[in-house]
Amino acid sequence: MKNWGGGGRGRSAHGDDMVEFDYLYKGLCGLANAHKASALAGHLGAAVVAGYFWGEDLGDLDDAVYQGVEGELDRIIKGEEAFWFNSRKAGITAPELFKPVPDEKAQENLIPDIAKALSTNIGKTRQSGHNVIFAAIAIRALHDHPEYATPTIVGGVRKLIEGFNGVTAGRGYYGQTIGWKQGEQVALPEAHDFPLYRSQQEMVEVVVDELIASVKSRRQGYGGMWHLINHTAALIELSRFGFEATARKGFAGHHQHVRLIRSLPDVSEELGLLKRSDHDPRVADYWSGELKRDEARLTHRIKTLYGFHTILRFINDDDTLRQAHESMRFLMA
């Protein structure tokens, strides 16, 4: 596994590079307030925190790349992708989720409460792994910056994760004849040739191989490779920040997630071939173009960039890395 990068605090502390540090706090507020709207409203805050950390982890890119990311984060904060909940019914709007929480004394000892809440629902796939994804992003933010571990922030994130208790795996599209099916309705074949992972390394290798082999196929449902990548990264981050037992408990849900995605047919003939981005997101030209922002790509582009570079730290083969980056451009179109 390659060394972890990061450790910086963005432009606000280290000059004209990386993503502004203010986005970290805004994203944490978005996560802490999300439970007031819906469990899936966590997409918004999680993407903003992930955008900050992607800039921190890849701190040597052209400044135009970070500015491009910040533009996307601003769109999220302004509510451009607000379909994750009914604001009228919830009584709160997407921009309001990002308002600062009350000023309180930090209590770092509260951070494990998030992992404890997650341990209740991590054993199965829950909404394409969002319970794990949201929890892990919040835990990294609070681990790195414990001054934000206030009762309101930690308590809000805990309530968000508890919102996934009893939630299903999600749904998949099985073609025009069958249509959409909930994951619990799908009879998965026995996994005799796909045993449960023994390590994070095995899990990562499965997912990277899956990305390279199947990303050109048009499969709809269970969050696709976007969520599978992020689900993988989240389990890695949980272990990295001190919750290894919880992460290992999550192997079963991740394994189920892979099997559900593999059960999906390629519907390219019905829905059309997938397109590939002309540029790698690590270069400025990518962000200067017209980015596709429908189909939840506004939030998922950012989170998946963060998750992708998190899991690549476990890949040391140069040819595999090259193929993974090429395949990733099908998700970034």
Secondary structure, DSSP 8 states (H G I E B T S, - for coil): ----------HHHHSS-SS-THHHHHHHHHHHHGGGT-GGGHHHHHHHHHHHHHHHHSTTS-HHHHHHHHHHHHHHHHTTT-TTS-HHHHT--HHHHTS--------GGGTHHHHHHHHHHTTS--GGGHHHHHHHHHHHHHHH-GGG--HHHHHHHHHHHHTTTT----EEE--TTT-EEEGGG------TTS---SSHHHHHHHHHHHHHHHTTS---BTTHHHHHHHHHHHHHHHHHTT-HHHHHHTHHHHHHHHHHHHTS---HHHH------SS-TTSHHHHHS----TTTHHHHHHHHHHHHHHHGGG---HHHHHHHHHHHHHH--
